[in-house]
């Protein structure tokens, strides 16, 4: 079973970007996403809403698109890309800015469903929001080429409901990280070392003094003193931690 299944509603291909004219628009009730070129040279490409890997670090994925229809003229074989940015302005070759991508070279029919599938390497990290893009390469002046995915209601004459399935072929449970917050108290001009760390990581934090002040101590969130030194090293606990430097 796929690790992530994208449909119109969860978390749907709502946004399609148009090369000429700029901006994005939501497609109609049944057309989830479409890519095409027309005689004016316009092109559009679609992205999903944001999703995460659910606590996994992932290095290889397979993306399968079910019930994708090629438009008249048949310019198919879509490229799938994964990125971390919401791309508002297409870049070179009329494509979005993605980190990893794969392209299917065949169009299969599986269980009577039109299907594209592509496998490629990624470096997806737990806790990061990703966006999946659908697009093709190149330009053409032939009208009405491209592909569409759909979300028709079951009671309609065309009941296709397209899905984009993401399977994590290589995944590991991500090691959790914990947030270290640092505050600059009275007489402190700057503190450094605040970040997210794995439990047991050796961490050093530092405090810089405002002119005219002496360093007093580091205190925890309950006011307890943890160190009397401006530079303090410790092993990160398995919990969000807050320290305040005091002058």
C-alpha positions as CSV (number, residue, x, y, z in Angstrom):
1,X,0.0,0.0,0.0
2,X,1.2,3.5,-0.8
3,X,2.6,5.6,2.0
4,X,0.8,8.8,0.7
5,X,-2.2,9.0,-1.6
6,X,-2.9,12.4,-3.1
7,X,-6.4,13.1,-4.4
8,X,-8.3,16.4,-5.1
9,X,-9.4,16.7,-1.5
10,X,-6.4,15.2,0.3
11,X,-4.3,17.2,-0.2
12,X,-5.4,17.9,-3.8
13,X,-3.9,19.3,-6.9
14,X,-5.6,22.6,-6.5
15,X,-3.0,25.0,-7.9
16,X,-2.0,25.3,-11.5
17,X,0.4,27.9,-12.8
18,X,0.1,29.6,-16.2
19,X,3.3,30.8,-18.0
20,X,1.8,33.7,-19.9
21,X,-0.4,35.9,-17.8
22,X,1.2,34.7,-14.5
23,X,-0.4,33.7,-11.3
24,X,-2.3,30.5,-10.5
25,X,-5.8,29.4,-10.6
26,X,-7.9,26.6,-9.2
27,X,-9.3,24.2,-11.8
28,X,-13.0,23.3,-12.1
29,X,-15.0,20.9,-10.1
30,X,-13.9,17.8,-11.9
31,X,-10.6,18.7,-13.5
32,X,-8.0,18.3,-10.7
33,X,-4.9,19.1,-12.8
34,X,-4.0,19.7,-16.4
35,X,-1.0,20.5,-18.5
36,X,-1.2,21.7,-22.0
37,X,0.3,24.0,-24.6
38,X,-1.8,26.0,-27.0
39,X,-1.2,28.1,-30.1
40,X,-0.4,31.1,-28.0
41,X,2.4,29.3,-26.2
42,X,0.7,29.2,-22.8
43,X,1.6,26.3,-20.5
44,X,0.4,25.4,-17.1
45,X,1.7,23.0,-14.5
46,X,0.2,21.8,-11.2
47,X,1.4,21.2,-7.7
48,X,-0.1,19.5,-4.7
49,X,-0.7,21.0,-1.3
50,X,2.0,20.3,1.2
51,X,2.6,16.9,2.8
52,X,5.3,15.3,5.1
53,X,6.9,11.9,5.2
54,X,5.2,11.0,8.5
55,X,8.3,10.7,10.7
56,X,10.6,8.9,8.1
57,X,13.8,9.9,6.3
58,X,13.3,8.7,2.7
59,X,15.9,8.1,0.0
60,X,13.9,6.4,-2.8
61,X,10.3,6.7,-3.9
62,X,7.9,5.4,-6.5
63,X,5.2,7.8,-7.7
64,X,2.2,6.2,-9.5
65,X,-0.5,8.2,-11.2
66,X,-3.8,6.3,-11.8
67,X,-6.4,7.4,-14.3
68,X,-4.4,10.0,-16.0
69,X,-5.7,10.9,-19.4
70,X,-3.6,12.2,-22.3
71,X,-5.3,14.9,-24.2
72,X,-5.9,14.9,-28.0
73,X,-2.6,14.7,-29.7
74,X,-1.2,12.5,-26.9
75,X,1.7,14.5,-25.4
76,X,2.0,12.3,-22.3
77,X,4.7,10.8,-20.2
78,X,4.6,13.4,-17.4
79,X,7.5,14.3,-15.1
80,X,7.0,14.3,-11.4
81,X,9.0,16.5,-9.2
82,X,9.4,16.9,-5.4
83,X,10.3,20.3,-3.9
84,X,10.1,22.3,-0.7
85,X,9.1,25.6,-2.1
86,X,5.7,26.9,-3.4
87,X,6.9,27.9,-6.9
88,X,5.0,30.9,-8.2
89,X,7.1,31.7,-11.3
90,X,8.1,28.9,-13.7
91,X,11.8,28.6,-14.4
92,X,13.7,27.4,-17.5
93,X,11.9,25.0,-19.8
94,X,8.6,26.0,-18.4
95,X,9.1,23.8,-15.3
96,X,8.8,24.4,-11.6
97,X,11.9,24.5,-9.3
98,X,12.1,21.0,-7.9
99,X,14.8,19.1,-5.9
100,X,14.3,15.6,-7.4
101,X,12.3,14.3,-10.3
102,X,11.4,11.2,-12.4
103,X,9.8,10.7,-15.8
104,X,7.8,7.7,-17.0
105,X,8.6,6.4,-20.5
106,X,5.6,4.2,-20.9
107,X,1.9,4.4,-20.3
108,X,0.6,1.1,-18.8
109,X,-3.0,-0.1,-18.2
110,X,-3.2,-1.8,-14.8
111,X,-6.5,-3.3,-13.6
112,X,-8.3,-1.3,-16.4
113,X,-6.8,1.9,-15.1
114,X,-4.6,4.2,-17.2
115,X,-1.4,4.4,-15.2
116,X,2.0,6.1,-15.1
117,X,4.7,5.1,-12.7
118,X,8.2,6.4,-12.0
119,X,10.9,5.6,-9.4
120,X,13.7,8.0,-8.4
121,X,16.1,8.9,-5.6
122,X,15.3,11.6,-3.1
123,X,16.6,12.9,0.2
124,X,13.4,13.7,2.0
125,X,13.6,14.4,5.8
126,X,11.0,14.0,8.5
127,X,9.4,17.2,9.6
128,X,9.9,19.0,6.3
129,X,6.9,20.0,4.1
130,X,7.1,18.9,0.5
131,X,5.1,19.7,-2.6
132,X,4.6,17.3,-5.6
133,X,4.6,18.9,-9.1
134,X,3.3,17.5,-12.3
135,X,4.7,18.9,-15.6
136,X,6.3,18.0,-18.9
137,X,9.4,19.3,-20.7
138,X,9.7,21.4,-23.8
139,X,7.4,23.7,-25.8
140,X,5.1,23.2,-28.8
141,X,2.7,25.3,-30.8
142,X,0.3,22.4,-31.5
143,X,-2.9,23.0,-29.6
144,X,-4.4,20.9,-26.9
145,X,-1.5,18.6,-26.1
146,X,-0.9,17.3,-22.6
147,X,-2.6,15.4,-19.9
148,X,-5.3,15.6,-17.3
149,X,-6.2,14.0,-14.0
150,X,-9.8,14.0,-12.8
151,X,-12.1,13.7,-9.8
152,X,-15.5,13.0,-11.2
153,X,-18.4,12.1,-8.8
154,X,-19.4,8.4,-8.8
155,X,-22.8,9.1,-10.2
156,X,-21.5,10.9,-13.3
157,X,-21.2,9.3,-16.7
158,X,-17.4,9.6,-16.3
159,X,-16.5,8.3,-12.8
160,X,-12.8,8.5,-13.0
161,X,-11.1,9.6,-9.8
162,X,-7.4,10.1,-10.3
163,X,-4.9,9.4,-7.5
164,X,-1.2,10.1,-7.1
165,X,0.3,7.4,-4.9
166,X,3.8,7.8,-3.3
167,X,5.5,4.7,-2.0
168,X,8.6,4.9,0.2
169,X,10.9,2.2,-1.2
170,X,13.8,3.1,1.2
171,X,12.9,4.7,4.5
172,X,14.2,4.9,8.1
173,X,12.5,6.1,11.2
174,X,13.9,9.6,11.8
175,X,15.8,10.2,15.0
176,X,13.8,12.8,16.9
177,X,15.3,16.2,17.6
178,X,14.5,18.5,20.5
179,X,14.5,22.3,20.5
180,X,17.0,24.3,22.5
181,X,15.7,27.8,23.2
182,X,18.1,30.5,24.5
183,X,17.1,33.9,26.0
184,X,19.3,36.9,26.6
185,X,18.5,38.3,30.1
186,X,19.6,41.6,31.6
187,X,23.2,42.6,30.6
188,X,23.4,40.0,27.8
189,X,23.9,41.3,24.2
190,X,23.8,38.0,22.4
191,X,23.4,34.3,22.9
192,X,24.4,31.5,20.5
193,X,23.7,27.8,20.2
194,X,20.0,27.7,19.9
195,X,18.9,24.9,17.5
196,X,17.3,21.5,17.3
197,X,19.5,18.6,18.5
198,X,19.2,14.8,18.9
199,X,19.1,13.5,22.5
200,X,22.6,13.0,23.8
201,X,24.2,15.5,21.4
202,X,27.1,17.5,23.0
203,X,26.0,21.1,22.8
204,X,27.9,24.3,23.7
205,X,26.1,27.6,24.2
206,X,27.7,31.0,24.7
207,X,26.6,34.4,26.0
208,X,28.1,37.8,25.1
209,X,28.0,40.6,27.7
210,X,26.7,44.2,27.2
211,X,29.4,46.7,28.1
212,X,29.4,47.4,31.9
213,X,28.0,44.0,32.9
214,X,29.5,40.9,34.4
215,X,28.2,37.4,33.6
216,X,26.1,35.9,36.4
217,X,24.7,32.6,35.3
218,X,22.6,30.4,33.0
219,X,19.3,29.4,34.4
220,X,16.7,26.9,33.3
221,X,12.9,27.5,32.7
222,X,12.2,27.1,36.5
223,X,14.9,29.6,37.5
224,X,17.5,27.0,38.6
225,X,21.1,27.8,38.0
226,X,22.7,25.3,35.5
227,X,26.1,27.1,35.0
228,X,28.1,30.1,36.2
229,X,30.1,30.2,33.0
230,X,29.3,32.3,29.9
231,X,30.3,29.3,27.7
232,X,28.4,26.2,28.9
233,X,28.6,22.7,27.4
234,X,26.1,19.9,28.1
235,X,24.4,16.8,26.7
236,X,21.1,17.6,25.1
237,X,18.2,16.0,27.0
238,X,15.2,14.3,25.3
239,X,13.0,17.3,25.8
240,X,12.5,20.9,24.6
241,X,14.9,22.9,26.8
242,X,15.1,26.6,27.6
243,X,18.1,28.4,29.1
244,X,18.4,32.1,30.0
245,X,21.8,33.9,30.2
246,X,21.9,36.5,33.0
247,X,24.3,39.4,33.6
